[in-house]
Amino acid sequence: MAAPRQLSTEYLILRKTPYSETSLVVAGISPELGQLHFLASGARRISRRHVPSVDVFRLFRVEFREGKTDLHRWQSADLVQSYGGVARDMGHFETAAWLARFALDNVMDGIAHPRFFRAMLVALERLSAPEGTVSSVTPEAVRCAAIVGAGLVFVEENGTLPEYLDSPRSAAQTRQLLSMAMGEAAPPPLTDENWTQLRTWLTALLIQAECRVPDRG
């Protein structure tokens, strides 16, 4: 019988559920290990020396030993980045919540999604930035770009993104959006109407790829 593996990974928390008076069960994603769940003992405890840091839209570096169930206990969890700035704007927060639901509905345990993980971090970084710091696009465009970018990368990484061989223009536009999603380029200065059309196009791609699509956020 193989010994349990000792694992270390980046971990983006996307949902938290109270467990007992002092603990949380958290759900999130890892680039190499897919969806992961942890019992964060004592994460709700507040004292002079302890301020809870375990929260949604926070990136951690976690170390844990693989267990017999899918609910793990981390041995260490170091905060790398907080995207709590999404709460400054209700629309941005709702978009981040949509992305969280999409990720948890579609990323499976044990299935690596490194590009989608990166796209999620880029989307949250833009959503948490102060207004006006993301290129010259409007707040609504920032929200649509976050969803279009992350969703498009998910479809691409799953191998179900059309190649648009008969339309070089569509292929070039798709490559531009993928570069945007990965943080290699800024969101293009499109109108809000253009971004809404792109989101409708993305929804059709996700449905075609048999993804679970949350209600519109």
N, C-alpha and C positions, 0 to 999 in steps of 0.2 A: 504494500500500500504506500503510495507516494506521500511524502511529508507535505504539510501545508506550505504554500509559497509565501514568502515575505515580499510584499509589494509596496511600491512607492509610485505615486502618480499625482498629476494635477487634478483638481476636483472642483467643479463649479456647482454650488448649491442652488437648486431651483425650486425646492419645496421643503417646508419644515412642518412637523406635526408634534405637538406637545406629547410627552410620554412621562408620566409621573410628575411630581412637583418640580423636579430639577432637571429633567433630561428632555432631549428631542430625538425624534427620528427624522433624518434628513434624506432627501432624494436629490440626485444630481447626475452629472455626466463627467466622464473621463475621456481623454483622447484615445487611450489605448484599450480601455476596459469597458467602454460603453456606459450603460446606466448602472449606478451603484447606490446602495442604501446603507446608511450608518446609524447606529445608536450612539448619539453624542451624550454620554453621561455627564451630568452636572452642567450642561450648556445653558440652562436657564437660571442657574444660581447667580445671585447678585450679592456682593459683599464689598467691603472697603478695598479688598485686594483683587476682586474678580469682577470684571465687566464683561457680560456675554459678547462674544465676537462672532458666534455662529449664526448666520442669517442668510436669507436668500440674496442672490446676485453678488455673492462673494466667492472669490477664487482662493483655494487652499492648496497647499502641498501636503498630502496625507501619506502616512505609512501605516500599513496594517498587515495582519496575517490572514490569509485566506481561510475562511471558516466553512462549516458544513452547511450553512444556510446562506441566503442572499442578504441577510442583515448582518453587516460587519461591525466591528468595534475598532476604531482607529487607535493606534498607539501614539501617534503624534499628528497634529493638524496645525500647520503654520499658515497664517493669513498672508497671501501674496498680493491681492488686489481687491478693493471694494468698489462695486459699481452702484453704491447706494444713491448716487446722484440722480438715478432715474426717477426718484421720488419727488424731485423738484417740479416735475410737470406731470399732471395726471395722465395726459395722453401718452407720454413716454413710458410711464409706469405700466399702463395697460398694454402697451406694445411689448414691453419686456415680459409681462405676465403671459401674453400670447405665445411668445417665443419659448418660455419655460414649459407651457403646456404642450406645445408642439414637440419639443425635445423629449419630454418624458413619455409622450404618447407613441413616439416613433423610434427612438434609440433603444435598442435591446441590450440586455445584459451580455457582456462578453464580446460584443461586436464593436470593433474599433471604428471611430469616426473622427480622425484627426483634423481633416479639413473643416468639417462641420463645427467641431469644437472651436477651432480658430475663428470661424465666421461668427459664432455666438459671442466670443470675447470682443471681436471688432464691433459687432452690433451694440453690445452693452456699453462699450467705451463711448461710442457716438451718442447713444441715448442718455448717458450720464454726464456728458460734457455740458458746460454752461451754454445757454442759447446764443447762437451766432458764431460759435467756434468751429462748427462743422461746415467747411466750405462756405458757399453762399446760398445754400438751400434753405427752404422754409422748415419750420418745425414739423409740419405734416409730411414733407418730403423726407426728413430724417427718419420718421417713423416708418414710412413705406419702404424706404431704402433698407432699413434694418431687416424687415420681414422678407422683402424680395431677395436680398443678398443671402441671408442664412438659408432660406428655403431653396434657393437655386443651387447652392453648394450641396445641400442634402441630396437633391435629385441627382446632381452630377456624381457625387461620391457613390451613390447607389447604382450608377450605370444606366439610369433611365432618362437622361437628358438628351433630347433630340440633337442631332449633329447639324441640322439645317444645311445639308450638302447642296440643296438646290437654291439656297438664298445666302450668298456671301455677306450681305448686309446684316441679316438676322444673326448669322454666326458671329460676326464682328461685334454686334451689340451684346450678344450673350457673353462673349469673352470679356468685354468691358465691365459688365455687371459682376462677373466672377472676380475680376481683379479688384473691383470696389469692395466686394464682400470679404475678401481676404486681407483688406487693409493696404493693398498695393496701389490703390488709386482712390481719389475722393469721389463721393457721389456726383454724378453728372448733373449739371444745372438744368434739370427738366422742370416742367410745370407740375403743380399738384395733380392736375388732370392726367398728365402723362404717367405719373407715378401710380395713380389709381388704376390706370389701364394695365400697367405692368403687374400690379398686385393681382388683378383679375386673371391675367395670363399665367402667373405663378400658381394660382389656385387650381387652374385647369391642369397644369403639369403635375401638381401634387396628387390630385384625384386620379389622374391617369397612372401615376406611379403607385397607386393604392396606399397612399399615406393617410393617416388620420389627421384631418384638418380641423382645428378648433374653431368655434364660432368666431366671427370677425371681431378683432380687438381694436 
